[in-house]
Amino acid sequence: MNRSEISRRDLLKSAAALPFAGFAAGARASEKVLSQNPRTGQGAFQYEVLHDWLTPPDNIKWGDTHGLAQDSQGRIYVAHTVHPSSVSTDAVVVFDQEGKFIKSWGSEFKGGAHGLDIRREGREEFLYHCDTARRLVVKTTLDGKVVWQVGAPTEPGVYQKPEQWCPTNVAFGPNYEVYVGDGYGSSYIHKYDRHGGYLGLIARPGKEKGQVNCPHGLWVDTRDGTPKLAVCDRSNNRIQNLTLEGKHIDFVTEGMRAPCHLKFNGDLALVPDLSSVVTILDKSNKPVAHLGDGHPTNLRGVPRSQFIPGKFVHPHTAIWLGKRDILVAEWVPIGRVTRLRWLE
């Protein structure tokens, strides 16, 4: 059993005891649904639940589905660990915006494909991978060509051994900075330039203001006009907002159990939570919807037939699709990617 498995298990045990905050109701969404798929949500945030909306071809069998990204052409990238019974060892699987398989690649990420995000730099887009098996941050083209990769940074002098570092996700600053959360290593946050050059240490481990414990996911929040680093401080059961230099701003705790990552769409923040729910926050970081809440049931590792339709097991990442749709990848042994189709 590796360190990440232990930390996740301990995390879920502690998160189960946390209270779950109420939601703010909005305007009613349409009741018109053309299928018998389950629905989830509240107020203006109601969705049809399409489990296994993305399924790989027969030669690929999902491992844990960890990372999601979408490029400017609508293509969707899924990072998964690869199931032992899979014929193909490709850990990155690409679909079109309608969910049709296009191609796969990235066998070098087998067993470690975790965080996956995309950024346009000039005229080109790049994928940033966090590989928890090889303990690397890897920048590639959209076809998987490696641009650069970095392991444990020596500059800050905080790691005595390479295995004390294990990156989980990245975020992108306004001047092409790359923020890296060492979520499964020693709980530091580091900053790099777009060429992989080290720029500095942003946050250290702990529970106090400005400190983090399993900074699993992070993103730069620009909703109020001043960029700040929003950190899914998972083992502290909170989101923590920092300046881009690492100074504490505030905590977000309402509705948070074990937040994994976050993405923004206008004034809304999307927070997949490992403790069986996906939460949407408004501009003031108040919950406006809790989606697919399966808490406190822990079904990881049980037969798929025991999964409850419309309920999540362990959401690990999520992205916005189009105006309001959502795509969710879960940390389950035979992965699952669910589309939440907004009911207008």
Buried (B, 14 or more C-beta within 10 A) or exposed (E): EEEBEEBBEEBBEBBBEBEBBEBBEBEEBEEEEEEEBBBBBBBBBBBBBBBEBBBBEEEBBBBBBBBBBBBEEEBBBBBBBBBEEBEBBBBBBBBEEEBEBEEBBBEBBBBBBBBBBBBEEEEEBBBBBBBBBBBBBBBBEBEBEEBEBBBBBEEEEBBEEEEBBBBBBBBBBEEEBBBBBBBBBBBBBBBBEBEBEBBBBBBBBEEEEBBBBBBBBBBBBEBEEEBBBBBBBBBBBBBBBBBBEBBBBEBBBBBBBBBBBBBBBEEBBBBBBBBBBBBBBBBEBEBBBBBBBBBBBBBBEEEEEEBEEBBBBBBBBBBBBEEBBBBBBBBBBBBBBBBBBBBE
